[in-house]
């Protein structure tokens, strides 16, 4: 799966459990968020004031390091 701005956070975590550490490092708290099932990565980054490109880069590193 390609991770991009439209990918749902729940889909990322389900496909690549190692990415939870990335979300935690950015203080996103995604594993306990009520919007987890319907929130895109872009929306999550916007809500947390994060650089989307940086988060995508780190998520791809995490998913590829299995």
PDB file of N, CA, C and O in Angstrom:
ATOM      1  N   UNK A   1       0.848  -1.179   0.000  1.00  0.00           N
ATOM      2  CA  UNK A   1       0.000   0.000   0.000  1.00  0.00           C
ATOM      3  C   UNK A   1       0.890   1.237   0.000  1.00  0.00           C
ATOM      4  O   UNK A   1       1.884   1.301   0.723  1.00  0.00           O
ATOM      5  N   UNK A   2       0.529   2.195  -0.801  1.00  0.00           N
ATOM      6  CA  UNK A   2       1.231   3.470  -0.854  1.00  0.00           C
ATOM      7  C   UNK A   2       0.619   4.401   0.194  1.00  0.00           C
ATOM      8  O   UNK A   2      -0.600   4.569   0.231  1.00  0.00           O
ATOM      9  N   UNK A   3       1.435   4.994   1.027  1.00  0.00           N
ATOM     10  CA  UNK A   3       0.955   5.940   2.028  1.00  0.00           C
ATOM     11  C   UNK A   3       1.014   7.336   1.435  1.00  0.00           C
ATOM     12  O   UNK A   3       2.081   7.811   1.047  1.00  0.00           O
ATOM     13  N   UNK A   4      -0.137   7.989   1.367  1.00  0.00           N
ATOM     14  CA  UNK A   4      -0.191   9.375   0.897  1.00  0.00           C
ATOM     15  C   UNK A   4      -1.186  10.154   1.751  1.00  0.00           C
ATOM     16  O   UNK A   4      -1.731   9.624   2.720  1.00  0.00           O
ATOM     17  N   UNK A   5      -1.415  11.387   1.395  1.00  0.00           N
ATOM     18  CA  UNK A   5      -2.241  12.270   2.224  1.00  0.00           C
ATOM     19  C   UNK A   5      -3.681  11.788   2.387  1.00  0.00           C
ATOM     20  O   UNK A   5      -4.344  12.136   3.364  1.00  0.00           O
ATOM     21  N   UNK A   6      -4.163  10.998   1.442  1.00  0.00           N
ATOM     22  CA  UNK A   6      -5.545  10.533   1.483  1.00  0.00           C
ATOM     23  C   UNK A   6      -5.727   9.197   2.201  1.00  0.00           C
ATOM     24  O   UNK A   6      -6.855   8.757   2.421  1.00  0.00           O
ATOM     25  N   UNK A   7      -4.630   8.558   2.560  1.00  0.00           N
ATOM     26  CA  UNK A   7      -4.715   7.257   3.224  1.00  0.00           C
ATOM     27  C   UNK A   7      -5.306   7.431   4.622  1.00  0.00           C
ATOM     28  O   UNK A   7      -4.920   8.328   5.372  1.00  0.00           O
ATOM     29  N   UNK A   8      -6.242   6.561   4.948  1.00  0.00           N
ATOM     30  CA  UNK A   8      -6.832   6.609   6.286  1.00  0.00           C
ATOM     31  C   UNK A   8      -5.816   6.133   7.310  1.00  0.00           C
ATOM     32  O   UNK A   8      -5.105   5.153   7.088  1.00  0.00           O
ATOM     33  N   UNK A   9      -5.754   6.830   8.423  1.00  0.00           N
ATOM     34  CA  UNK A   9      -4.804   6.483   9.481  1.00  0.00           C
ATOM     35  C   UNK A   9      -5.033   5.046   9.952  1.00  0.00           C
ATOM     36  O   UNK A   9      -4.073   4.317  10.201  1.00  0.00           O
ATOM     37  N   UNK A  10      -6.286   4.639  10.076  1.00  0.00           N
ATOM     38  CA  UNK A  10      -6.586   3.269  10.517  1.00  0.00           C
ATOM     39  C   UNK A  10      -6.013   2.246   9.545  1.00  0.00           C
ATOM     40  O   UNK A  10      -5.510   1.206   9.971  1.00  0.00           O
ATOM     41  N   UNK A  11      -6.080   2.525   8.251  1.00  0.00           N
ATOM     42  CA  UNK A  11      -5.555   1.597   7.250  1.00  0.00           C
ATOM     43  C   UNK A  11      -4.038   1.485   7.357  1.00  0.00           C
ATOM     44  O   UNK A  11      -3.479   0.400   7.190  1.00  0.00           O
ATOM     45  N   UNK A  12      -3.373   2.602   7.634  1.00  0.00           N
ATOM     46  CA  UNK A  12      -1.916   2.595   7.783  1.00  0.00           C
ATOM     47  C   UNK A  12      -1.522   1.724   8.968  1.00  0.00           C
ATOM     48  O   UNK A  12      -0.651   0.862   8.852  1.00  0.00           O
ATOM     49  N   UNK A  13      -2.166   1.954  10.106  1.00  0.00           N
ATOM     50  CA  UNK A  13      -1.834   1.207  11.318  1.00  0.00           C
ATOM     51  C   UNK A  13      -2.155  -0.275  11.160  1.00  0.00           C
ATOM     52  O   UNK A  13      -1.395  -1.131  11.613  1.00  0.00           O
ATOM     53  N   UNK A  14      -3.269  -0.573  10.525  1.00  0.00           N
ATOM     54  CA  UNK A  14      -3.669  -1.976  10.326  1.00  0.00           C
ATOM     55  C   UNK A  14      -2.667  -2.701   9.414  1.00  0.00           C
ATOM     56  O   UNK A  14      -2.295  -3.842   9.687  1.00  0.00           O
ATOM     57  N   UNK A  15      -2.237  -2.047   8.344  1.00  0.00           N
ATOM     58  CA  UNK A  15      -1.315  -2.680   7.392  1.00  0.00           C
ATOM     59  C   UNK A  15       0.122  -2.711   7.902  1.00  0.00           C
ATOM     60  O   UNK A  15       0.871  -3.642   7.607  1.00  0.00           O
ATOM     61  N   UNK A  16       0.500  -1.692   8.667  1.00  0.00           N
ATOM     62  CA  UNK A  16       1.885  -1.558   9.128  1.00  0.00           C
ATOM     63  C   UNK A  16       1.920  -1.189  10.612  1.00  0.00           C
ATOM     64  O   UNK A  16       2.070  -0.014  10.947  1.00  0.00           O
ATOM     65  N   UNK A  17       1.784  -2.161  11.496  1.00  0.00           N
ATOM     66  CA  UNK A  17       1.762  -1.885  12.938  1.00  0.00           C
ATOM     67  C   UNK A  17       2.986  -1.106  13.436  1.00  0.00           C
ATOM     68  O   UNK A  17       2.893  -0.388  14.431  1.00  0.00           O
ATOM     69  N   UNK A  18       4.118  -1.240  12.762  1.00  0.00           N
ATOM     70  CA  UNK A  18       5.327  -0.518  13.186  1.00  0.00           C
ATOM     71  C   UNK A  18       5.161   0.996  13.074  1.00  0.00           C
ATOM     72  O   UNK A  18       5.930   1.745  13.676  1.00  0.00           O
ATOM     73  N   UNK A  19       4.175   1.452  12.319  1.00  0.00           N
ATOM     74  CA  UNK A  19       3.971   2.895  12.160  1.00  0.00           C
ATOM     75  C   UNK A  19       3.372   3.543  13.405  1.00  0.00           C
ATOM     76  O   UNK A  19       3.392   4.768  13.526  1.00  0.00           O
ATOM     77  N   UNK A  20       2.844   2.754  14.324  1.00  0.00           N
ATOM     78  CA  UNK A  20       2.297   3.316  15.566  1.00  0.00           C
ATOM     79  C   UNK A  20       3.370   4.145  16.274  1.00  0.00           C
ATOM     80  O   UNK A  20       3.070   5.195  16.840  1.00  0.00           O
ATOM     81  N   UNK A  21       4.607   3.680  16.242  1.00  0.00           N
ATOM     82  CA  UNK A  21       5.708   4.416  16.882  1.00  0.00           C
ATOM     83  C   UNK A  21       5.907   5.782  16.243  1.00  0.00           C
ATOM     84  O   UNK A  21       6.263   6.740  16.930  1.00  0.00           O
ATOM     85  N   UNK A  22       5.685   5.884  14.948  1.00  0.00           N
ATOM     86  CA  UNK A  22       5.817   7.179  14.257  1.00  0.00           C
ATOM     87  C   UNK A  22       4.710   8.119  14.722  1.00  0.00           C
ATOM     88  O   UNK A  22       4.975   9.275  15.051  1.00  0.00           O
ATOM     89  N   UNK A  23       3.480   7.632  14.751  1.00  0.00           N
ATOM     90  CA  UNK A  23       2.376   8.465  15.228  1.00  0.00           C
ATOM     91  C   UNK A  23       2.616   8.917  16.666  1.00  0.00           C
ATOM     92  O   UNK A  23       2.342  10.064  17.018  1.00  0.00           O
ATOM     93  N   UNK A  24       3.126   8.014  17.488  1.00  0.00           N
ATOM     94  CA  UNK A  24       3.431   8.362  18.879  1.00  0.00           C
ATOM     95  C   UNK A  24       4.532   9.428  18.957  1.00  0.00           C
ATOM     96  O   UNK A  24       4.446  10.358  19.758  1.00  0.00           O
ATOM     97  N   UNK A  25       5.558   9.285  18.125  1.00  0.00           N
ATOM     98  CA  UNK A  25       6.669  10.240  18.138  1.00  0.00           C
ATOM     99  C   UNK A  25       6.192  11.657  17.773  1.00  0.00           C
ATOM    100  O   UNK A  25       6.723  12.650  18.270  1.00  0.00           O
ATOM    101  N   UNK A  26       5.193  11.726  16.905  1.00  0.00           N
ATOM    102  CA  UNK A  26       4.635  13.027  16.525  1.00  0.00           C
ATOM    103  C   UNK A  26       3.504  13.455  17.462  1.00  0.00           C
ATOM    104  O   UNK A  26       2.820  14.444  17.196  1.00  0.00           O
ATOM    105  N   UNK A  27       3.306  12.714  18.555  1.00  0.00           N
ATOM    106  CA  UNK A  27       2.259  13.007  19.552  1.00  0.00           C
ATOM    107  C   UNK A  27       0.866  13.069  18.942  1.00  0.00           C
ATOM    108  O   UNK A  27       0.050  13.912  19.313  1.00  0.00           O
ATOM    109  N   UNK A  28       0.603  12.164  18.000  1.00  0.00           N
ATOM    110  CA  UNK A  28      -0.702  12.163  17.355  1.00  0.00           C
ATOM    111  C   UNK A  28      -1.738  11.340  18.124  1.00  0.00           C
ATOM    112  O   UNK A  28      -2.934  11.580  17.958  1.00  0.00           O
ATOM    113  N   UNK A  29      -1.334  10.396  18.944  1.00  0.00           N
ATOM    114  CA  UNK A  29      -2.287   9.632  19.743  1.00  0.00           C
ATOM    115  C   UNK A  29      -3.333   8.906  18.924  1.00  0.00           C
ATOM    116  O   UNK A  29      -4.473   8.752  19.362  1.00  0.00           O
ATOM    117  N   UNK A  30      -2.958   8.465  17.753  1.00  0.00           N
ATOM    118  CA  UNK A  30      -3.922   7.889  16.812  1.00  0.00           C
ATOM    119  C   UNK A  30      -4.566   6.592  17.280  1.00  0.00           C
ATOM    120  O   UNK A  30      -5.696   6.297  16.890  1.00  0.00           O
ATOM    121  N   UNK A  31      -3.896   5.834  18.084  1.00  0.00           N
ATOM    122  CA  UNK A  31      -4.467   4.552  18.500  1.00  0.00           C
ATOM    123  C   UNK A  31      -5.647   4.727  19.446  1.00  0.00           C
ATOM    124  O   UNK A  31      -6.425   3.791  19.633  1.00  0.00           O
ATOM    125  N   UNK A  32      -5.794   5.892  20.038  1.00  0.00           N
ATOM    126  CA  UNK A  32      -6.920   6.118  20.946  1.00  0.00           C
ATOM    127  C   UNK A  32      -7.891   7.181  20.435  1.00  0.00           C
ATOM    128  O   UNK A  32      -8.795   7.595  21.161  1.00  0.00           O
ATOM    129  N   UNK A  33      -7.710   7.619  19.206  1.00  0.00           N
ATOM    130  CA  UNK A  33      -8.552   8.677  18.630  1.00  0.00           C
ATOM    131  C   UNK A  33      -9.888   8.110  18.164  1.00  0.00           C
ATOM    132  O   UNK A  33      -9.940   7.038  17.562  1.00  0.00           O
ATOM    133  N   UNK A  34     -10.960   8.832  18.445  1.00  0.00           N
ATOM    134  CA  UNK A  34     -12.292   8.399  18.012  1.00  0.00           C
ATOM    135  C   UNK A  34     -12.462   8.474  16.498  1.00  0.00           C
ATOM    136  O   UNK A  34     -13.266   7.734  15.932  1.00  0.00           O
ATOM    137  N   UNK A  35     -11.719   9.353  15.839  1.00  0.00           N
ATOM    138  CA  UNK A  35     -11.830   9.507  14.390  1.00  0.00           C
ATOM    139  C   UNK A  35     -10.918   8.589  13.608  1.00  0.00           C
ATOM    140  O   UNK A  35     -10.791   8.726  12.391  1.00  0.00           O
ATOM    141  N   UNK A  36     -10.286   7.662  14.287  1.00  0.00           N
ATOM    142  CA  UNK A  36      -9.280   6.789  13.688  1.00  0.00           C
ATOM    143  C   UNK A  36      -9.767   6.117  12.400  1.00  0.00           C
ATOM    144  O   UNK A  36      -9.019   6.041  11.424  1.00  0.00           O
ATOM    145  N   UNK A  37     -10.982   5.640  12.389  1.00  0.00           N
ATOM    146  CA  UNK A  37     -11.486   4.872  11.243  1.00  0.00           C
ATOM    147  C   UNK A  37     -11.798   5.729  10.018  1.00  0.00           C
ATOM    148  O   UNK A  37     -11.842   5.212   8.901  1.00  0.00           O
ATOM    149  N   UNK A  38     -12.014   7.022  10.209  1.00  0.00           N
ATOM    150  CA  UNK A  38     -12.438   7.846   9.080  1.00  0.00           C
ATOM    151  C   UNK A  38     -11.527   9.029   8.782  1.00  0.00           C
ATOM    152  O   UNK A  38     -11.806   9.807   7.870  1.00  0.00           O
ATOM    153  N   UNK A  39     -10.451   9.174   9.533  1.00  0.00           N
ATOM    154  CA  UNK A  39      -9.597  10.348   9.376  1.00  0.00           C
ATOM    155  C   UNK A  39      -8.428  10.068   8.435  1.00  0.00           C
ATOM    156  O   UNK A  39      -7.708   9.083   8.598  1.00  0.00           O
ATOM    157  N   UNK A  40      -8.250  10.942   7.454  1.00  0.00           N
ATOM    158  CA  UNK A  40      -7.126  10.802   6.542  1.00  0.00           C
ATOM    159  C   UNK A  40      -5.853  11.305   7.211  1.00  0.00           C
ATOM    160  O   UNK A  40      -5.899  12.047   8.192  1.00  0.00           O
ATOM    161  N   UNK A  41      -4.737  10.893   6.670  1.00  0.00           N
ATOM    162  CA  UNK A  41      -3.456  11.345   7.192  1.00  0.00           C
ATOM    163  C   UNK A  41      -3.342  12.864   7.081  1.00  0.00           C
ATOM    164  O   UNK A  41      -2.831  13.519   7.989  1.00  0.00           O
ATOM    165  N   UNK A  42      -3.814  13.419   5.978  1.00  0.00           N
ATOM    166  CA  UNK A  42      -3.757  14.867   5.790  1.00  0.00           C
ATOM    167  C   UNK A  42      -4.541  15.595   6.881  1.00  0.00           C
ATOM    168  O   UNK A  42      -4.056  16.576   7.444  1.00  0.00           O
ATOM    169  N   UNK A  43      -5.738  15.122   7.177  1.00  0.00           N
ATOM    170  CA  UNK A  43      -6.567  15.764   8.196  1.00  0.00           C
ATOM    171  C   UNK A  43      -5.921  15.639   9.576  1.00  0.00           C
ATOM    172  O   UNK A  43      -5.922  16.594  10.353  1.00  0.00           O
ATOM    173  N   UNK A  44      -5.374  14.470   9.875  1.00  0.00           N
ATOM    174  CA  UNK A  44      -4.714  14.269  11.166  1.00  0.00           C
ATOM    175  C   UNK A  44      -3.535  15.204  11.341  1.00  0.00           C
ATOM    176  O   UNK A  44      -3.352  15.786  12.411  1.00  0.00           O
ATOM    177  N   UNK A  45      -2.732  15.351  10.295  1.00  0.00           N
ATOM    178  CA  UNK A  45      -1.569  16.250  10.373  1.00  0.00           C
ATOM    179  C   UNK A  45      -2.016  17.696  10.513  1.00  0.00           C
ATOM    180  O   UNK A  45      -1.423  18.463  11.272  1.00  0.00           O
ATOM    181  N   UNK A  46      -3.045  18.064   9.792  1.00  0.00           N
ATOM    182  CA  UNK A  46      -3.568  19.431   9.882  1.00  0.00           C
ATOM    183  C   UNK A  46      -4.074  19.720  11.294  1.00  0.00           C
ATOM    184  O   UNK A  46      -3.809  20.791  11.840  1.00  0.00           O
ATOM    185  N   UNK A  47      -4.790  18.785  11.879  1.00  0.00           N
ATOM    186  CA  UNK A  47      -5.340  18.973  13.222  1.00  0.00           C
ATOM    187  C   UNK A  47      -4.246  19.080  14.282  1.00  0.00           C
ATOM    188  O   UNK A  47      -4.439  19.721  15.315  1.00  0.00           O
ATOM    189  N   UNK A  48      -3.095  18.449  14.025  1.00  0.00           N
ATOM    190  CA  UNK A  48      -1.999  18.463  14.990  1.00  0.00           C
ATOM    191  C   UNK A  48      -0.900  19.460  14.615  1.00  0.00           C
ATOM    192  O   UNK A  48       0.121  19.541  15.299  1.00  0.00           O
ATOM    193  N   UNK A  49      -1.103  20.219  13.534  1.00  0.00           N
ATOM    194  CA  UNK A  49      -0.127  21.226  13.128  1.00  0.00           C
ATOM    195  C   UNK A  49       1.200  20.640  12.669  1.00  0.00           C
ATOM    196  O   UNK A  49       2.258  21.224  12.906  1.00  0.00           O
ATOM    197  N   UNK A  50       1.143  19.490  12.013  1.00  0.00           N
ATOM    198  CA  UNK A  50       2.352  18.793  11.598  1.00  0.00           C
ATOM    199  C   UNK A  50       2.611  18.948  10.105  1.00  0.00           C
ATOM    200  O   UNK A  50       1.691  19.179   9.321  1.00  0.00           O
ATOM    201  N   UNK A  51       3.873  18.816   9.729  1.00  0.00           N
ATOM    202  CA  UNK A  51       4.265  18.842   8.328  1.00  0.00           C
ATOM    203  C   UNK A  51       3.915  17.486   7.705  1.00  0.00           C
ATOM    204  O   UNK A  51       4.518  16.468   8.044  1.00  0.00           O
ATOM    205  N   UNK A  52       2.954  17.481   6.806  1.00  0.00           N
ATOM    206  CA  UNK A  52       2.463  16.255   6.194  1.00  0.00           C
ATOM    207  C   UNK A  52       3.574  15.478   5.491  1.00  0.00           C
ATOM    208  O   UNK A  52       3.660  14.258   5.632  1.00  0.00           O
ATOM    209  N   UNK A  53       4.417  16.167   4.742  1.00  0.00           N
ATOM    210  CA  UNK A  53       5.483  15.489   4.007  1.00  0.00           C
ATOM    211  C   UNK A  53       6.466  14.791   4.943  1.00  0.00           C
ATOM    212  O   UNK A  53       6.943  13.695   4.649  1.00  0.00           O
ATOM    213  N   UNK A  54       6.760  15.424   6.058  1.00  0.00           N
ATOM    214  CA  UNK A  54       7.676  14.822   7.031  1.00  0.00           C
ATOM    215  C   UNK A  54       7.070  13.559   7.654  1.00  0.00           C
ATOM    216  O   UNK A  54       7.757  12.553   7.830  1.00  0.00           O
ATOM    217  N   UNK A  55       5.798  13.625   7.980  1.00  0.00           N
ATOM    218  CA  UNK A  55       5.122  12.471   8.567  1.00  0.00           C
ATOM    219  C   UNK A  55       5.069  11.322   7.555  1.00  0.00           C
ATOM    220  O   UNK A  55       5.337  10.175   7.911  1.00  0.00           O
ATOM    221  N   UNK A  56       4.727  11.621   6.306  1.00  0.00           N
ATOM    222  CA  UNK A  56       4.683  10.590   5.264  1.00  0.00           C
ATOM    223  C   UNK A  56       6.055   9.950   5.093  1.00  0.00           C
ATOM    224  O   UNK A  56       6.163   8.729   4.975  1.00  0.00           O
ATOM    225  N   UNK A  57       7.099  10.767   5.079  1.00  0.00           N
ATOM    226  CA  UNK A  57       8.459  10.249   4.929  1.00  0.00           C
ATOM    227  C   UNK A  57       8.779   9.264   6.054  1.00  0.00           C
ATOM    228  O   UNK A  57       9.277   8.167   5.799  1.00  0.00           O
ATOM    229  N   UNK A  58       8.496   9.651   7.286  1.00  0.00           N
ATOM    230  CA  UNK A  58       8.796   8.789   8.431  1.00  0.00           C
ATOM    231  C   UNK A  58       7.930   7.526   8.447  1.00  0.00           C
ATOM    232  O   UNK A  58       8.403   6.458   8.837  1.00  0.00           O
ATOM    233  N   UNK A  59       6.673   7.640   8.029  1.00  0.00           N
ATOM    234  CA  UNK A  59       5.811   6.467   7.962  1.00  0.00           C
ATOM    235  C   UNK A  59       6.327   5.473   6.924  1.00  0.00           C
ATOM    236  O   UNK A  59       6.319   4.265   7.162  1.00  0.00           O
ATOM    237  N   UNK A  60       6.774   5.976   5.779  1.00  0.00           N
ATOM    238  CA  UNK A  60       7.313   5.095   4.750  1.00  0.00           C
ATOM    239  C   UNK A  60       8.597   4.415   5.197  1.00  0.00           C
ATOM    240  O   UNK A  60       8.834   3.254   4.865  1.00  0.00           O
ATOM    241  N   UNK A  61       9.419   5.125   5.941  1.00  0.00           N
ATOM    242  CA  UNK A  61      10.640   4.512   6.487  1.00  0.00           C
ATOM    243  C   UNK A  61      10.257   3.373   7.437  1.00  0.00           C
ATOM    244  O   UNK A  61      10.841   2.291   7.391  1.00  0.00           O
ATOM    245  N   UNK A  62       9.275   3.633   8.294  1.00  0.00           N
ATOM    246  CA  UNK A  62       8.834   2.617   9.271  1.00  0.00           C
ATOM    247  C   UNK A  62       8.242   1.404   8.581  1.00  0.00           C
ATOM    248  O   UNK A  62       8.527   0.267   8.958  1.00  0.00           O
ATOM    249  N   UNK A  63       7.427   1.640   7.579  1.00  0.00           N
ATOM    250  CA  UNK A  63       6.767   0.495   6.904  1.00  0.00           C
ATOM    251  C   UNK A  63       7.749  -0.326   6.088  1.00  0.00           C
ATOM    252  O   UNK A  63       7.561  -1.531   5.922  1.00  0.00           O
ATOM    253  N   UNK A  64       8.786   0.309   5.581  1.00  0.00           N
ATOM    254  CA  UNK A  64       9.773  -0.392   4.749  1.00  0.00           C
ATOM    255  C   UNK A  64      10.874  -1.056   5.567  1.00  0.00           C
ATOM    256  O   UNK A  64      11.689  -1.802   5.024  1.00  0.00           O
ATOM    257  N   UNK A  65      10.902  -0.790   6.865  1.00  0.00           N
ATOM    258  CA  UNK A  65      11.990  -1.348   7.690  1.00  0.00           C
ATOM    259  C   UNK A  65      11.600  -2.648   8.380  1.00  0.00           C
ATOM    260  O   UNK A  65      12.245  -3.052   9.348  1.00  0.00           O
ATOM    261  N   UNK A  66      10.571  -3.295   7.904  1.00  0.00           N
ATOM    262  CA  UNK A  66      10.124  -4.557   8.517  1.00  0.00           C
ATOM    263  C   UNK A  66      11.112  -5.657   8.303  1.00  0.00           C
ATOM    264  O   UNK A  66      10.891  -6.782   8.753  1.00  0.00           O
TER     265      UNK A  66
END
